């Protein structure tokens, strides 16, 4: 099980107005909070603070949740945003692998509503 948030379409539209997808596959996953969790997170909103392009076919949106950029495991709170599977040279599921995020692009933060959930691992 893992905890995290769904980002509803109305909230994703707010993000699209500010952060344009770079790659041809518009994609969003759940915003992960913690693996091995047994309860949904408490936060119901977060701030979109920037984006990151790894220049290998994956663009992420970065969040601050309850004033922190980092999940309990130390990784950034991030949402996959756009991908290019040909450039990545791998299957979609492999985009779940850990990323090293450096030199991300900061933006003027704005708030989006988040829907807390507990998810089963696939």
N, C-alpha and C positions, 0 to 999 in steps of 0.2 A: 504494500500500500504506500501511497505517497499523498501528501497534501499539497494544495495549490489553489489556483483560481481559474475560473473561466472568464474570458473577456468577451462580453456580448457584442453583437454586431454594431449596435449604436455606439459603443465605446471604441471599438476598432475604427469606426468611421472618424472619430475625433483624432485618432492617431494618424490615419491616412492623410488628414488635412495638413499635418505638420511634417510627417516623415514619409516620404515617397519611397515605394519599393524600388530597389536597384535591379533585382533579378527577375526573370520571367515567371517564376513559380511563386505566386502570392500564397503565403502559407503562415498559419499561426498554430501554435500548440497551446497547451495549458501553460500557465505561468506557475512553475514549480516552486514550492516552498521547502518541503523537506521529504526525503525518502525515509522509509521505515516509520512513518507517522501512523498514529491510530485515531487522529481527530483532524478535522478541517481547521485551517488557520482562522484567526479571529478578525483580521483586518478585512474591511469591506471596500477599501479604496487604496489607491497607490498613486504615486507621481511618476509620470513618464519624464525621464531626465536626459535621455540621449539615445544614440544608436551606434551600432558598430558594424563594420564591414570587414570580414577577415580576408578579403581579396582572393578567396578560394571558392566563392560561390555561396556564401551564407551571410545574410544580414540579420542583425538582432536589434530589438528595442530593449533599452535598459530602464529599469524601474527602481524607485526608492519606496520601500514599504516600511511603515512605522519609523521613518527617519533613517533607514539603513539601506545601502546598496547591496548588502550581502546576505545571502541565505544562511541558515544555521551551519551548512557545510563549508562556508567560506566563499562559495562561488557567487557571481553576480545574479541578482534577480533579472531574468531576461526572458524574452518571448521571441521565438523564431518569427521572422517577418517576411523575408523573401529568400528564395534559393535558386540556384542554377545547378541541377543535378549533373549535367554534362561537364561543367567546369569543376564541380566537386569530385567527379569521378567515382561516385559511390551511390549506394541506394539511399532512399529517403530515411529509412530507419537509422542509418548510421549518423544522421545529423544530431542524434541524441548524445553523441560522445562529448566529453568535456572540451570546452574551448578555452583557450588563453585569450583573455580580452585585454588588449592594450590600445592606448591612443584612441579611445572612443570619442565620438562627437557629442559634446554637450549641447543641449537646447534649453530654452526657457521652460522650466518645469510646468506641467499642467496635470491636473488630477483626472483620473478615470475611475469609474466604479468597477469593482471586482466582485465576482461571485465565489465565495469560499466553497471548496469541495474536498472530499476524500476520494481518491482514485485507486483503482486496482491496477497493478502492473500487468502489462500484456505479455 
